[in-house]
């Protein structure tokens, strides 16, 4: 038996189904986070706050900061950032547990995306006290709230889970 492949290992009371798969999941999460953080680094170091650059007719790169949750909900620097950080940490821990436990490949992909996004934005809050957003989609004068790659990961992961549930597939 290959030593890198182990079925049913117990760690912290959690049954790990496949050590090799868990390593691949961790590597994928790492690279998604690095991509997200690198994009935010580029924006922060090449744009002034609120500076905007039109890429194409409906897409700008606009440097803004977000002290709240996704899409600017509770975007107040005076609100309880500690409470937001605790809630996000609980969500991250729970998602790690779900990722390890699920057997469905499509749901694993969803959890990897959501977890990568949550950790990417958590790193921003930890290091800066706010999240860097910069993707500005719009039609005419209507602008979708600015977001980043981490927000995209979370949204795509959530949509995949909802489609899976609504299609009646077993999770």
Rosetta constraint file for C-alpha pairs under 8 A:
AtomPair CA 1 CA 5 HARMONIC 7.62 0.50
AtomPair CA 2 CA 6 HARMONIC 7.97 0.50
AtomPair CA 4 CA 19 HARMONIC 6.76 0.50
AtomPair CA 4 CA 20 HARMONIC 6.02 0.50
AtomPair CA 5 CA 18 HARMONIC 6.36 0.50
AtomPair CA 5 CA 19 HARMONIC 5.77 0.50
AtomPair CA 5 CA 20 HARMONIC 5.50 0.50
AtomPair CA 6 CA 17 HARMONIC 7.39 0.50
AtomPair CA 6 CA 18 HARMONIC 5.54 0.50
AtomPair CA 6 CA 19 HARMONIC 5.61 0.50
AtomPair CA 6 CA 20 HARMONIC 7.51 0.50
AtomPair CA 7 CA 16 HARMONIC 7.17 0.50
AtomPair CA 7 CA 17 HARMONIC 5.01 0.50
AtomPair CA 7 CA 18 HARMONIC 5.09 0.50
AtomPair CA 7 CA 19 HARMONIC 7.23 0.50
AtomPair CA 8 CA 15 HARMONIC 5.76 0.50
AtomPair CA 8 CA 16 HARMONIC 5.45 0.50
AtomPair CA 8 CA 17 HARMONIC 4.78 0.50
AtomPair CA 8 CA 18 HARMONIC 6.96 0.50
AtomPair CA 9 CA 15 HARMONIC 5.59 0.50
AtomPair CA 9 CA 16 HARMONIC 5.06 0.50
AtomPair CA 9 CA 17 HARMONIC 6.68 0.50
AtomPair CA 9 CA 18 HARMONIC 7.95 0.50
AtomPair CA 10 CA 14 HARMONIC 5.47 0.50
AtomPair CA 10 CA 15 HARMONIC 4.56 0.50
AtomPair CA 10 CA 16 HARMONIC 5.98 0.50
AtomPair CA 11 CA 15 HARMONIC 6.47 0.50
AtomPair CA 11 CA 16 HARMONIC 6.97 0.50
AtomPair CA 15 CA 101 HARMONIC 7.47 0.50
AtomPair CA 16 CA 100 HARMONIC 6.38 0.50
AtomPair CA 16 CA 101 HARMONIC 7.32 0.50
AtomPair CA 17 CA 100 HARMONIC 7.55 0.50
AtomPair CA 17 CA 101 HARMONIC 7.67 0.50
AtomPair CA 18 CA 22 HARMONIC 6.28 0.50
AtomPair CA 19 CA 23 HARMONIC 6.26 0.50
AtomPair CA 20 CA 24 HARMONIC 6.35 0.50
AtomPair CA 21 CA 25 HARMONIC 6.12 0.50
AtomPair CA 22 CA 26 HARMONIC 6.17 0.50
AtomPair CA 22 CA 100 HARMONIC 7.15 0.50
AtomPair CA 23 CA 27 HARMONIC 6.18 0.50
AtomPair CA 24 CA 28 HARMONIC 6.15 0.50
AtomPair CA 25 CA 29 HARMONIC 6.18 0.50
AtomPair CA 25 CA 112 HARMONIC 6.90 0.50
AtomPair CA 26 CA 30 HARMONIC 6.09 0.50
AtomPair CA 27 CA 31 HARMONIC 6.29 0.50
AtomPair CA 28 CA 32 HARMONIC 6.23 0.50
AtomPair CA 28 CA 112 HARMONIC 7.58 0.50
AtomPair CA 29 CA 33 HARMONIC 6.16 0.50
AtomPair CA 29 CA 112 HARMONIC 6.08 0.50
AtomPair CA 29 CA 113 HARMONIC 7.42 0.50
AtomPair CA 29 CA 115 HARMONIC 7.38 0.50
AtomPair CA 29 CA 116 HARMONIC 5.22 0.50
AtomPair CA 30 CA 34 HARMONIC 6.16 0.50
AtomPair CA 30 CA 116 HARMONIC 7.47 0.50
AtomPair CA 31 CA 35 HARMONIC 6.12 0.50
AtomPair CA 32 CA 36 HARMONIC 6.24 0.50
AtomPair CA 32 CA 113 HARMONIC 7.99 0.50
AtomPair CA 32 CA 116 HARMONIC 6.12 0.50
AtomPair CA 33 CA 37 HARMONIC 6.04 0.50
AtomPair CA 33 CA 116 HARMONIC 5.63 0.50
AtomPair CA 33 CA 117 HARMONIC 7.10 0.50
AtomPair CA 33 CA 119 HARMONIC 7.15 0.50
AtomPair CA 33 CA 120 HARMONIC 5.29 0.50
AtomPair CA 33 CA 150 HARMONIC 7.58 0.50
AtomPair CA 34 CA 38 HARMONIC 5.88 0.50
AtomPair CA 35 CA 39 HARMONIC 6.18 0.50
AtomPair CA 36 CA 40 HARMONIC 6.39 0.50
AtomPair CA 36 CA 120 HARMONIC 6.45 0.50
AtomPair CA 36 CA 148 HARMONIC 7.51 0.50
AtomPair CA 36 CA 149 HARMONIC 5.47 0.50
AtomPair CA 36 CA 150 HARMONIC 5.99 0.50
AtomPair CA 37 CA 41 HARMONIC 6.07 0.50
AtomPair CA 37 CA 120 HARMONIC 6.61 0.50
AtomPair CA 38 CA 42 HARMONIC 6.22 0.50
AtomPair CA 39 CA 43 HARMONIC 6.37 0.50
AtomPair CA 39 CA 149 HARMONIC 7.97 0.50
AtomPair CA 40 CA 44 HARMONIC 6.03 0.50
AtomPair CA 40 CA 132 HARMONIC 6.16 0.50
AtomPair CA 40 CA 133 HARMONIC 7.65 0.50
AtomPair CA 40 CA 148 HARMONIC 7.87 0.50
AtomPair CA 41 CA 45 HARMONIC 6.06 0.50
AtomPair CA 42 CA 46 HARMONIC 5.94 0.50
AtomPair CA 43 CA 47 HARMONIC 5.58 0.50
AtomPair CA 43 CA 63 HARMONIC 6.54 0.50
AtomPair CA 43 CA 134 HARMONIC 7.39 0.50
AtomPair CA 44 CA 48 HARMONIC 7.30 0.50
AtomPair CA 44 CA 49 HARMONIC 7.99 0.50
AtomPair CA 44 CA 63 HARMONIC 7.27 0.50
AtomPair CA 44 CA 132 HARMONIC 7.72 0.50
AtomPair CA 47 CA 51 HARMONIC 5.93 0.50
AtomPair CA 47 CA 52 HARMONIC 7.85 0.50
AtomPair CA 47 CA 63 HARMONIC 6.44 0.50
AtomPair CA 48 CA 63 HARMONIC 6.87 0.50
AtomPair CA 49 CA 63 HARMONIC 5.29 0.50
AtomPair CA 49 CA 64 HARMONIC 5.83 0.50
AtomPair CA 49 CA 65 HARMONIC 7.86 0.50
AtomPair CA 50 CA 62 HARMONIC 5.93 0.50
AtomPair CA 50 CA 63 HARMONIC 4.98 0.50
AtomPair CA 50 CA 64 HARMONIC 5.43 0.50
AtomPair CA 51 CA 62 HARMONIC 5.62 0.50
AtomPair CA 51 CA 63 HARMONIC 5.79 0.50
AtomPair CA 52 CA 60 HARMONIC 6.40 0.50
AtomPair CA 52 CA 61 HARMONIC 5.50 0.50
AtomPair CA 52 CA 62 HARMONIC 4.11 0.50
AtomPair CA 52 CA 63 HARMONIC 6.63 0.50
AtomPair CA 53 CA 60 HARMONIC 5.42 0.50
AtomPair CA 53 CA 61 HARMONIC 5.15 0.50
AtomPair CA 53 CA 62 HARMONIC 6.41 0.50
AtomPair CA 54 CA 59 HARMONIC 6.19 0.50
AtomPair CA 54 CA 60 HARMONIC 4.25 0.50
AtomPair CA 54 CA 61 HARMONIC 6.33 0.50
AtomPair CA 55 CA 59 HARMONIC 5.70 0.50
AtomPair CA 55 CA 60 HARMONIC 5.42 0.50
AtomPair CA 55 CA 61 HARMONIC 6.91 0.50
AtomPair CA 56 CA 60 HARMONIC 6.99 0.50
AtomPair CA 58 CA 137 HARMONIC 5.75 0.50
AtomPair CA 58 CA 138 HARMONIC 5.14 0.50
AtomPair CA 58 CA 139 HARMONIC 6.00 0.50
AtomPair CA 58 CA 140 HARMONIC 7.95 0.50
AtomPair CA 59 CA 135 HARMONIC 7.27 0.50
AtomPair CA 59 CA 136 HARMONIC 5.68 0.50
AtomPair CA 59 CA 137 HARMONIC 4.74 0.50
AtomPair CA 59 CA 138 HARMONIC 6.41 0.50
AtomPair CA 60 CA 134 HARMONIC 7.96 0.50
AtomPair CA 60 CA 135 HARMONIC 6.42 0.50
AtomPair CA 60 CA 136 HARMONIC 4.96 0.50
AtomPair CA 60 CA 137 HARMONIC 6.52 0.50
AtomPair CA 61 CA 134 HARMONIC 5.27 0.50
AtomPair CA 61 CA 135 HARMONIC 5.28 0.50
AtomPair CA 61 CA 136 HARMONIC 5.88 0.50
AtomPair CA 62 CA 133 HARMONIC 7.64 0.50
AtomPair CA 62 CA 134 HARMONIC 4.65 0.50
AtomPair CA 62 CA 135 HARMONIC 6.46 0.50
AtomPair CA 62 CA 136 HARMONIC 6.21 0.50
AtomPair CA 62 CA 146 HARMONIC 7.70 0.50
AtomPair CA 63 CA 132 HARMONIC 7.12 0.50
AtomPair CA 63 CA 133 HARMONIC 6.18 0.50
AtomPair CA 63 CA 134 HARMONIC 4.76 0.50
AtomPair CA 64 CA 132 HARMONIC 6.12 0.50
AtomPair CA 64 CA 133 HARMONIC 5.36 0.50
AtomPair CA 64 CA 134 HARMONIC 6.11 0.50
AtomPair CA 64 CA 146 HARMONIC 7.61 0.50
AtomPair CA 65 CA 130 HARMONIC 6.14 0.50
AtomPair CA 65 CA 131 HARMONIC 5.59 0.50
AtomPair CA 65 CA 132 HARMONIC 4.80 0.50
AtomPair CA 65 CA 133 HARMONIC 5.83 0.50
AtomPair CA 66 CA 72 HARMONIC 5.84 0.50
AtomPair CA 66 CA 75 HARMONIC 5.79 0.50
AtomPair CA 66 CA 130 HARMONIC 5.48 0.50
AtomPair CA 66 CA 131 HARMONIC 4.99 0.50
AtomPair CA 66 CA 132 HARMONIC 6.38 0.50
AtomPair CA 66 CA 133 HARMONIC 6.84 0.50
AtomPair CA 67 CA 72 HARMONIC 7.33 0.50
AtomPair CA 67 CA 74 HARMONIC 7.32 0.50
AtomPair CA 67 CA 75 HARMONIC 4.76 0.50
AtomPair CA 67 CA 76 HARMONIC 5.73 0.50
AtomPair CA 67 CA 77 HARMONIC 5.43 0.50
AtomPair CA 67 CA 81 HARMONIC 7.73 0.50
AtomPair CA 67 CA 125 HARMONIC 7.93 0.50
AtomPair CA 67 CA 129 HARMONIC 7.12 0.50
AtomPair CA 67 CA 130 HARMONIC 4.64 0.50
AtomPair CA 67 CA 131 HARMONIC 6.32 0.50
AtomPair CA 68 CA 72 HARMONIC 5.49 0.50
AtomPair CA 68 CA 73 HARMONIC 5.41 0.50
AtomPair CA 68 CA 74 HARMONIC 4.56 0.50
AtomPair CA 68 CA 75 HARMONIC 3.98 0.50
AtomPair CA 68 CA 76 HARMONIC 6.36 0.50
AtomPair CA 68 CA 77 HARMONIC 7.79 0.50
AtomPair CA 68 CA 84 HARMONIC 7.74 0.50
AtomPair CA 68 CA 130 HARMONIC 7.69 0.50
AtomPair CA 69 CA 73 HARMONIC 5.06 0.50
AtomPair CA 69 CA 74 HARMONIC 6.31 0.50
AtomPair CA 69 CA 75 HARMONIC 7.04 0.50
AtomPair CA 69 CA 84 HARMONIC 7.92 0.50
AtomPair CA 70 CA 147 HARMONIC 7.76 0.50
AtomPair CA 70 CA 151 HARMONIC 6.83 0.50
AtomPair CA 71 CA 145 HARMONIC 5.27 0.50
AtomPair CA 71 CA 146 HARMONIC 6.61 0.50
AtomPair CA 71 CA 147 HARMONIC 6.46 0.50
AtomPair CA 72 CA 145 HARMONIC 7.04 0.50
AtomPair CA 74 CA 79 HARMONIC 7.56 0.50
AtomPair CA 77 CA 81 HARMONIC 7.60 0.50
AtomPair CA 80 CA 84 HARMONIC 6.61 0.50
AtomPair CA 81 CA 85 HARMONIC 6.11 0.50
AtomPair CA 81 CA 129 HARMONIC 7.75 0.50
AtomPair CA 82 CA 86 HARMONIC 6.18 0.50
AtomPair CA 83 CA 87 HARMONIC 6.21 0.50
AtomPair CA 84 CA 88 HARMONIC 6.19 0.50
AtomPair CA 85 CA 89 HARMONIC 6.09 0.50
AtomPair CA 85 CA 122 HARMONIC 7.19 0.50
AtomPair CA 85 CA 125 HARMONIC 7.52 0.50
AtomPair CA 86 CA 90 HARMONIC 6.22 0.50
AtomPair CA 87 CA 91 HARMONIC 6.29 0.50
AtomPair CA 88 CA 92 HARMONIC 6.15 0.50
AtomPair CA 88 CA 118 HARMONIC 7.09 0.50
AtomPair CA 88 CA 122 HARMONIC 7.08 0.50
AtomPair CA 89 CA 93 HARMONIC 6.23 0.50
AtomPair CA 89 CA 122 HARMONIC 7.90 0.50
AtomPair CA 90 CA 94 HARMONIC 6.16 0.50
AtomPair CA 91 CA 95 HARMONIC 6.08 0.50
AtomPair CA 92 CA 96 HARMONIC 6.24 0.50
AtomPair CA 92 CA 115 HARMONIC 6.21 0.50
AtomPair CA 92 CA 118 HARMONIC 6.62 0.50
AtomPair CA 92 CA 119 HARMONIC 7.08 0.50
AtomPair CA 93 CA 97 HARMONIC 6.41 0.50
AtomPair CA 94 CA 98 HARMONIC 6.27 0.50
AtomPair CA 95 CA 99 HARMONIC 5.95 0.50
AtomPair CA 95 CA 111 HARMONIC 6.49 0.50
AtomPair CA 95 CA 114 HARMONIC 7.97 0.50
AtomPair CA 95 CA 115 HARMONIC 6.32 0.50
AtomPair CA 96 CA 100 HARMONIC 6.23 0.50
AtomPair CA 96 CA 111 HARMONIC 7.97 0.50
AtomPair CA 96 CA 115 HARMONIC 7.34 0.50
AtomPair CA 97 CA 101 HARMONIC 6.24 0.50
AtomPair CA 98 CA 102 HARMONIC 5.97 0.50
AtomPair CA 98 CA 111 HARMONIC 7.55 0.50
AtomPair CA 99 CA 108 HARMONIC 5.70 0.50
AtomPair CA 99 CA 111 HARMONIC 5.85 0.50
AtomPair CA 99 CA 112 HARMONIC 7.23 0.50
AtomPair CA 102 CA 107 HARMONIC 7.16 0.50
AtomPair CA 102 CA 108 HARMONIC 6.56 0.50
AtomPair CA 102 CA 171 HARMONIC 7.81 0.50
AtomPair CA 103 CA 107 HARMONIC 7.97 0.50
AtomPair CA 103 CA 108 HARMONIC 7.44 0.50
AtomPair CA 104 CA 108 HARMONIC 6.12 0.50
AtomPair CA 104 CA 171 HARMONIC 6.22 0.50
AtomPair CA 105 CA 109 HARMONIC 6.26 0.50
AtomPair CA 106 CA 110 HARMONIC 6.34 0.50
AtomPair CA 106 CA 160 HARMONIC 7.69 0.50
AtomPair CA 107 CA 111 HARMONIC 6.15 0.50
AtomPair CA 107 CA 160 HARMONIC 7.68 0.50
AtomPair CA 107 CA 161 HARMONIC 6.43 0.50
AtomPair CA 107 CA 171 HARMONIC 6.84 0.50
AtomPair CA 108 CA 112 HARMONIC 6.06 0.50
AtomPair CA 109 CA 113 HARMONIC 6.26 0.50
AtomPair CA 109 CA 157 HARMONIC 7.27 0.50
AtomPair CA 110 CA 114 HARMONIC 6.20 0.50
AtomPair CA 110 CA 156 HARMONIC 7.48 0.50
AtomPair CA 110 CA 157 HARMONIC 4.03 0.50
AtomPair CA 110 CA 158 HARMONIC 6.65 0.50
AtomPair CA 110 CA 160 HARMONIC 6.18 0.50
AtomPair CA 110 CA 161 HARMONIC 6.38 0.50
AtomPair CA 111 CA 115 HARMONIC 5.75 0.50
AtomPair CA 111 CA 157 HARMONIC 6.45 0.50
AtomPair CA 112 CA 116 HARMONIC 5.95 0.50
AtomPair CA 112 CA 157 HARMONIC 7.72 0.50
AtomPair CA 113 CA 117 HARMONIC 6.23 0.50
AtomPair CA 113 CA 153 HARMONIC 4.82 0.50
AtomPair CA 113 CA 154 HARMONIC 5.88 0.50
AtomPair CA 113 CA 156 HARMONIC 7.27 0.50
AtomPair CA 113 CA 157 HARMONIC 5.25 0.50
AtomPair CA 114 CA 118 HARMONIC 6.10 0.50
AtomPair CA 114 CA 153 HARMONIC 5.75 0.50
AtomPair CA 114 CA 154 HARMONIC 4.13 0.50
AtomPair CA 114 CA 155 HARMONIC 7.47 0.50
AtomPair CA 114 CA 156 HARMONIC 7.90 0.50
AtomPair CA 114 CA 157 HARMONIC 5.38 0.50
AtomPair CA 114 CA 158 HARMONIC 7.10 0.50
AtomPair CA 115 CA 119 HARMONIC 6.07 0.50
AtomPair CA 115 CA 154 HARMONIC 7.42 0.50
AtomPair CA 116 CA 120 HARMONIC 5.99 0.50
AtomPair CA 116 CA 150 HARMONIC 6.79 0.50
AtomPair CA 116 CA 153 HARMONIC 6.96 0.50
AtomPair CA 116 CA 154 HARMONIC 7.73 0.50
AtomPair CA 117 CA 121 HARMONIC 6.22 0.50
AtomPair CA 117 CA 149 HARMONIC 7.35 0.50
AtomPair CA 117 CA 150 HARMONIC 3.76 0.50
AtomPair CA 117 CA 151 HARMONIC 5.87 0.50
AtomPair CA 117 CA 152 HARMONIC 7.44 0.50
AtomPair CA 117 CA 153 HARMONIC 5.28 0.50
AtomPair CA 117 CA 154 HARMONIC 5.33 0.50
AtomPair CA 118 CA 122 HARMONIC 5.96 0.50
AtomPair CA 118 CA 150 HARMONIC 6.82 0.50
AtomPair CA 118 CA 151 HARMONIC 7.94 0.50
AtomPair CA 118 CA 154 HARMONIC 7.08 0.50
AtomPair CA 119 CA 123 HARMONIC 6.07 0.50
AtomPair CA 120 CA 124 HARMONIC 6.69 0.50
AtomPair CA 120 CA 150 HARMONIC 5.78 0.50
AtomPair CA 121 CA 125 HARMONIC 6.41 0.50
AtomPair CA 121 CA 131 HARMONIC 5.96 0.50
AtomPair CA 121 CA 150 HARMONIC 6.35 0.50
AtomPair CA 121 CA 151 HARMONIC 7.89 0.50
AtomPair CA 122 CA 126 HARMONIC 6.10 0.50
AtomPair CA 123 CA 127 HARMONIC 6.02 0.50
AtomPair CA 124 CA 128 HARMONIC 5.48 0.50
AtomPair CA 124 CA 129 HARMONIC 6.66 0.50
AtomPair CA 124 CA 130 HARMONIC 5.96 0.50
AtomPair CA 124 CA 131 HARMONIC 5.10 0.50
AtomPair CA 124 CA 132 HARMONIC 7.14 0.50
AtomPair CA 125 CA 129 HARMONIC 4.25 0.50
AtomPair CA 125 CA 130 HARMONIC 4.69 0.50
AtomPair CA 125 CA 131 HARMONIC 5.86 0.50
AtomPair CA 126 CA 130 HARMONIC 7.97 0.50
AtomPair CA 132 CA 148 HARMONIC 7.15 0.50
AtomPair CA 133 CA 146 HARMONIC 5.69 0.50
AtomPair CA 133 CA 147 HARMONIC 4.61 0.50
AtomPair CA 133 CA 148 HARMONIC 4.90 0.50
AtomPair CA 134 CA 146 HARMONIC 5.74 0.50
AtomPair CA 134 CA 147 HARMONIC 5.76 0.50
AtomPair CA 134 CA 148 HARMONIC 5.84 0.50
AtomPair CA 135 CA 146 HARMONIC 5.25 0.50
AtomPair CA 135 CA 147 HARMONIC 5.16 0.50
AtomPair CA 135 CA 148 HARMONIC 5.75 0.50
AtomPair CA 136 CA 143 HARMONIC 6.87 0.50
AtomPair CA 136 CA 144 HARMONIC 6.68 0.50
AtomPair CA 136 CA 145 HARMONIC 6.91 0.50
AtomPair CA 136 CA 146 HARMONIC 4.72 0.50
AtomPair CA 136 CA 147 HARMONIC 6.93 0.50
AtomPair CA 137 CA 143 HARMONIC 5.86 0.50
AtomPair CA 137 CA 144 HARMONIC 5.56 0.50
AtomPair CA 137 CA 145 HARMONIC 7.78 0.50
AtomPair CA 137 CA 146 HARMONIC 7.18 0.50
AtomPair CA 138 CA 142 HARMONIC 5.44 0.50
AtomPair CA 138 CA 143 HARMONIC 4.16 0.50
AtomPair CA 138 CA 144 HARMONIC 5.89 0.50
AtomPair CA 139 CA 143 HARMONIC 6.57 0.50
AtomPair CA 147 CA 151 HARMONIC 6.00 0.50
AtomPair CA 147 CA 152 HARMONIC 7.45 0.50
AtomPair CA 148 CA 152 HARMONIC 6.44 0.50
AtomPair CA 149 CA 153 HARMONIC 6.20 0.50
AtomPair CA 150 CA 154 HARMONIC 6.37 0.50
AtomPair CA 151 CA 155 HARMONIC 6.16 0.50
AtomPair CA 152 CA 156 HARMONIC 5.98 0.50
AtomPair CA 153 CA 157 HARMONIC 6.00 0.50
AtomPair CA 154 CA 158 HARMONIC 6.10 0.50
AtomPair CA 155 CA 159 HARMONIC 6.11 0.50
AtomPair CA 156 CA 160 HARMONIC 6.18 0.50
AtomPair CA 157 CA 161 HARMONIC 6.37 0.50
AtomPair CA 158 CA 162 HARMONIC 6.21 0.50
AtomPair CA 159 CA 163 HARMONIC 6.08 0.50
AtomPair CA 160 CA 164 HARMONIC 6.11 0.50
AtomPair CA 161 CA 165 HARMONIC 6.17 0.50
AtomPair CA 162 CA 166 HARMONIC 5.97 0.50
AtomPair CA 163 CA 167 HARMONIC 5.91 0.50
AtomPair CA 164 CA 168 HARMONIC 6.58 0.50
AtomPair CA 164 CA 169 HARMONIC 5.70 0.50
AtomPair CA 164 CA 170 HARMONIC 7.86 0.50
AtomPair CA 164 CA 171 HARMONIC 7.54 0.50
AtomPair CA 165 CA 169 HARMONIC 6.07 0.50
AtomPair CA 165 CA 170 HARMONIC 7.48 0.50
AtomPair CA 165 CA 171 HARMONIC 7.39 0.50
